[in-house]
Amino acid sequence: MKSERLSARQLSVAVMVGGLSAGAAAAGRSDWRWLLAAAALGTAAGWLLLRKVGRRPLHPILRALYGGWAVVLMAQALGRTAQRLQPAGGQGSAVWLVLLLALPLAWMGWGETGAFFRAAEVLWLGTLAAAAAILLLGLPRVNWEWALEPGGSWSGSLLAGTLPMAAGLYVLPHLYKVEDGPDGASRGLGWLAALGGVCAALGLLTAGLLSPRVAAQLEGPFFTAAGLLGDSARLEGLVSALWLLPDLTWMGLLARSWGEKRLPALAVLAAAGLTVTGMAAVTGEAAAIGCLALAILTAILPQGREK
């Protein structure tokens, strides 16, 4: 059966929306200047990988590695999102939040690939409005003395900036389905660079509103900084809820690396099981190193045959 065709814009939008999930997690815990450097390096790496992969499917070994690491990254994202939402939900167990988050993901994985990427285009509008409002309200209130203070190590910040850019890595398995011309996929490099720039701006905003020393002691400093914009914890809860759009897009993109039919839904169930049991708990640095290893292997191993 012929695979459903996708557009370069659909893939680019999924990268932009999904990457903001890890971008918000890095804000306040990493130096925004090194996040900007990671954006430049990630965009250059994206250009090289696009030239290598082209319009061909990934090597079967690469597909297996992408799928296996996607489950680990999904488990990390599920745990991070459930932990963030738990205070808003009271003292209930985070296990129930993980299962509730897994339900829409499994439903998205049950559908067709094209339906997921079309949904990402819709989610993009809400994410754009939320991110633009936060930056427009917050940047004029930034304390530049705090913003220019060092925040986190340079190596840790570079690795933290790698995870948002990994959203671009996970559209590579879908490039052979793109319906545009040979240069269509390369347009996504602009979106990838914009994603890195927005993530650095979120880091700048968080450092400038809280100071790096205070942000390092908080759980989810970006959302705490967002609450300061409205002088109320209600805004923090609202932004935390709105950021479910990037979270679900990121995890849905990871699940789609398992292929077609019902396999993405199975990937979600595997990730939920690992999250509940804690068997795949990895640090952000370990997750980033795994993504770097995938990028290197993608550049080294030969590609699959044309379909």
C-alpha positions in Angstrom: 0.0 0.0 0.0 1.4 3.4 -0.9 2.3 5.6 2.1 0.3 8.8 2.5 2.2 11.8 1.2 3.3 14.6 3.6 4.3 18.2 3.0 7.6 19.9 4.1 5.5 22.4 6.1 3.8 19.7 8.1 7.1 18.2 9.2 8.6 21.7 9.9 5.6 22.7 12.1 5.9 19.4 14.0 9.5 20.1 14.7 8.8 23.6 15.9 5.9 22.7 18.2 7.5 19.5 19.5 10.9 21.0 20.1 9.4 23.6 22.5 8.6 20.8 25.0 12.3 20.3 25.7 13.1 23.9 25.2 10.8 24.9 28.1 12.5 22.3 30.3 15.9 23.7 29.5 15.0 27.3 30.2 16.4 28.5 33.5 18.6 25.5 33.9 21.0 26.3 31.1 22.8 29.4 29.9 20.8 30.9 27.1 23.9 31.9 25.2 25.0 28.3 24.9 21.5 27.4 23.9 21.9 29.8 21.1 25.2 28.2 20.1 23.5 24.8 20.2 20.8 26.1 17.8 23.5 27.1 15.3 25.3 23.8 15.6 22.1 21.9 15.4 21.0 23.7 12.2 24.4 23.0 10.6 24.1 19.3 11.6 20.5 19.3 10.2 21.8 20.6 6.8 24.4 17.8 6.7 21.9 15.1 7.6 19.4 16.4 5.0 22.0 16.1 2.3 22.9 12.6 3.5 19.3 11.2 3.9 17.7 13.0 1.0 14.4 11.4 -0.1 15.3 7.8 1.0 14.1 5.8 3.9 16.5 5.2 6.8 18.6 2.1 7.0 16.7 -0.8 8.8 19.2 -0.7 11.7 18.7 3.0 12.1 15.0 2.6 12.1 15.3 0.1 15.0 17.6 2.4 16.9 15.4 5.4 16.4 12.4 3.5 17.6 14.1 2.1 20.7 15.5 5.5 21.8 12.1 7.1 21.0 10.6 5.0 23.8 13.2 6.2 26.3 12.7 9.8 25.3 8.9 9.4 25.5 9.2 7.9 29.0 11.3 10.9 30.0 8.8 13.4 28.6 5.8 11.6 30.1 7.5 11.7 33.6 8.5 15.4 33.2 5.0 16.4 32.1 3.2 14.5 34.8 5.6 15.9 37.4 4.8 19.4 36.2 1.1 18.9 36.2 0.9 17.1 39.6 0.8 20.2 41.8 -2.2 21.5 39.7 -4.0 18.2 40.2 -3.5 18.1 44.0 -1.9 15.2 45.8 -3.0 12.5 43.5 -0.5 9.9 42.2 1.6 10.9 39.2 0.9 7.4 37.9 -2.6 8.4 37.0 -1.4 11.5 35.2 1.0 9.4 33.2 -1.8 7.1 32.1 -4.1 10.0 31.3 -1.4 11.6 29.2 -0.8 8.2 27.4 -4.4 7.9 26.4 -4.5 10.8 23.8 -1.0 9.7 22.6 -2.1 6.1 22.0 -5.2 7.5 20.2 -3.0 9.6 17.9 -0.7 6.6 17.3 -3.7 4.5 16.3 -4.5 6.9 13.4 -2.6 7.6 10.2 0.7 9.4 10.0 -0.9 12.2 7.8 -3.6 12.8 10.4 -1.0 13.4 13.1 1.0 15.9 11.1 -2.2 17.7 10.1 -3.1 17.9 13.8 0.4 19.4 14.5 -0.4 22.2 12.1 -3.5 23.0 14.2 -1.7 22.8 17.5 0.9 25.2 16.1 -1.5 28.1 16.2 -2.2 27.7 19.9 1.5 27.2 20.7 2.5 30.3 18.6 0.0 32.5 20.4 1.1 31.3 23.9 4.9 31.6 23.1 4.4 35.1 21.5 2.4 36.4 24.4 4.9 35.2 27.0 7.9 36.7 25.1 6.1 40.0 24.3 5.0 40.4 28.0 8.2 39.1 29.5 11.1 40.5 27.6 10.4 44.2 28.5 10.5 43.1 32.2 13.9 41.3 31.9 16.5 42.3 34.4 19.6 42.3 32.1 22.0 42.2 35.0 20.5 38.8 35.9 20.2 37.7 32.3 23.9 38.2 31.7 25.0 36.2 34.7 26.4 32.7 33.8 23.8 30.0 34.2 24.9 26.4 34.3 28.0 24.9 32.7 28.8 25.4 29.1 28.8 21.6 28.4 25.5 21.0 30.2 23.9 23.9 28.4 25.0 22.7 25.0 23.6 19.3 25.7 20.4 20.8 27.0 20.1 22.7 23.7 20.6 19.5 21.8 17.2 18.0 22.9 15.0 20.6 21.3 16.9 20.3 18.1 16.4 16.5 18.2 12.9 17.1 17.1 14.4 17.7 13.7 16.2 14.4 13.9 12.9 12.6 14.3 11.4 13.8 11.1 14.2 12.2 9.1 12.3 8.8 9.0 9.4 10.6 7.2 11.4 12.6 4.5 10.8 10.0 1.8 7.1 10.6 2.1 7.4 14.4 1.4 5.5 15.4 -1.7 7.4 18.6 -2.4 10.3 18.8 -4.8 13.9 17.9 -3.9 14.4 21.2 -2.1 11.2 21.0 -0.1 12.6 19.4 3.0 15.5 21.8 3.2 13.0 24.7 3.9 12.7 23.1 7.3 16.1 24.4 8.2 14.7 27.8 8.7 12.1 26.4 11.1 14.8 24.4 12.9 16.9 27.6 13.4 13.8 29.5 14.6 13.1 26.7 17.1 16.6 27.1 18.6 16.3 30.9 18.7 12.9 30.7 20.5 14.3 28.2 23.0 17.3 30.5 23.7 14.8 33.4 24.2 12.8 31.3 26.7 16.1 30.8 28.6 16.9 34.5 28.5 13.4 35.4 29.7 13.6 32.9 32.6 17.1 34.0 33.7 16.1 37.7 33.5 12.9 37.3 35.5 14.2 35.0 38.2 18.0 35.2 38.1 20.1 32.0 37.3 20.7 31.3 41.0 17.0 31.3 41.9 16.0 29.4 38.7 18.5 26.6 39.4 16.7 25.9 42.7 13.2 25.6 41.2 11.3 22.8 39.6 10.2 24.1 36.2 11.6 27.6 36.4 10.2 28.7 33.1 6.6 28.2 34.3 7.4 30.0 37.5 8.8 32.9 35.5 5.6 32.9 33.4 3.5 33.2 36.6 5.4 36.4 37.5 4.1 38.0 34.3 0.6 38.0 35.7 1.6 38.4 39.3 -0.4 35.3 40.0 0.1 31.5 40.2 -3.0 31.2 38.0 -1.0 32.3 34.9 1.7 29.7 35.8 -0.9 27.0 35.8 -2.4 28.2 32.5 0.9 28.3 30.7 1.7 24.8 32.1 -1.6 23.5 30.7 -1.1 25.2 27.3 2.4 23.7 27.1 0.7 20.3 26.8 0.4 21.1 23.1 4.2 20.9 22.6 4.5 18.0 25.0 2.0 15.9 23.2 3.4 16.8 19.8 6.9 15.9 20.8 5.8 12.5 22.2 3.6 11.9 19.2 6.5 12.6 16.9 8.6 10.1 18.8 5.9 7.5 18.6 5.6 7.9 14.8 9.2 6.7 14.4 7.8 3.2 14.9 6.1 3.3 11.5 2.6 2.8 10.3 -0.5 0.9 11.4 -0.8 0.4 15.1 2.9 0.3 16.0 3.0 4.0 17.3 0.3 3.2 19.8 2.3 0.2 21.0 5.3 2.5 21.4 3.2 4.8 23.7 2.1 1.9 25.8 5.8 0.7 26.2 6.9 4.3 27.2 4.0 4.6 29.7 5.1 1.2 31.2 8.7 2.3 31.5 7.6 5.6 33.1 5.4 4.0 35.7 8.0 1.4 36.7 10.9 3.9 36.4 13.0 1.4 34.4 14.0 3.9 31.7 14.7 7.0 33.9 17.5 9.0 32.2 18.9 12.4 32.8 18.6 15.2 30.3 22.3 14.9 29.5 22.0 11.1 28.8 19.0 11.7 26.6 20.9 14.4 24.6 24.0 12.1 24.3 21.7 9.4 22.9 20.4 11.8 20.3 23.9 12.9 19.3 24.8 9.2 18.8 21.8 8.7 16.6 22.8 11.8 14.5 26.3 10.4 14.1 25.1 6.9 13.1 22.7 8.5 10.6 25.6 10.3 9.0 27.7 7.1 8.9 25.4 4.3 8.0 24.1 3.9 4.4 20.4 4.8 3.7 17.7 2.4 2.7 16.5 1.8 -0.8 14.2 4.2 -2.7 10.5 3.4 -2.4 
